[in-house]
Amino acid sequence: MQGEYLCGNVKFEIKEEIRNFYQCHCSLCRKVTGSSSNTATFVNASAFRWISGESNIRSYNKPSGYQSDFCSVCGSLVPNSLRESGIM
């Protein structure tokens, strides 16, 4: 599967089947999306590859450990890794 973000600068590829999606309804996920939840999935980092635009990705980190990665061009949320776990 390949994906890209609103501006088209950041593109990625996943080379494994996506099995499950989940929705987080915590206050941080609601704030970052401006919606009632944030939808996400887990994939092995070895199956994930940035095609282009990785240099456009910025991160916002709270002292609690919460991290939100986004495209600095269009603001779209982008995948982030789970702190050295090998999972995206």
N, C-alpha and C positions, 0 to 999 in steps of 0.2 A: 504494500500500500504506500502511496506517496501523498503528501499533503503540503500545503503552502498557506501562508497567512495573507491577510487582507491586502498588503502592499505588494506581495509577490516576491519580496526580497529574501525571506526566510523560507526554506524548503527542507523537508525531511523525508525519510523513507523508513518503513518498518517491515522487516523480513520475517515475520512470524504471524500466526493467526491471533487476532485479538479475541479473547474469549469472554471477558466480562467487563462491564462498565459499572461504575458506582457513582453515586451522587453524595457529595458532602454538603450538609446544610449548616455548618458552623458559621458563626458570625463573620469570621475572616473570609471564608469562601463566598459568603453572600455579598460582602463589601467589595471584594476584588472583581466579581462578575457583574454586580449591579442587578442580581437576580436572586431567586430563592435558593439556588444551589450552584455548585461547580461539578461538572461531570468529568470523570477521569477514568483511566485504566492503567494497568501495570503491564510493561513489556520488559524483557531482558535487555539490558544495555547493549549486549552484543548483537541484538537484532535491530538496533536503532542506529540510524546514521543521518547526520546533517548533510544535505546536498549543497546548500548555499546559505549565506547570510548569517552564519553563526556569530560573526563579529558584531552583528546588530543586536544581539541579545543582551539585555541588562537584567539585573536581579534586584529585588527589594527584599531585605531581610529584617525581621523583627528580632529583638533580643530573645524572645521565647523560642526561636528556632524556625518559625514560619518563614517560608521563602516563596516568592512569586516571581517567575521569570516572564519577560515580555519583550516584544520587538520594539526597539527604540525608534523605528520609523513610523509604524502604524499603531502601536500599543497593544496588539493582539497578545493574549497569553500564549506562552509556548511551553513545551514539556520541560520538566526539570528532573534531575536525578534525586533519588532518595539517599542522600548523604553516604556515599561510598558503599552502597548496598549492591551495586550491579544491576539495579532496577531503575527504569525510567518511568 
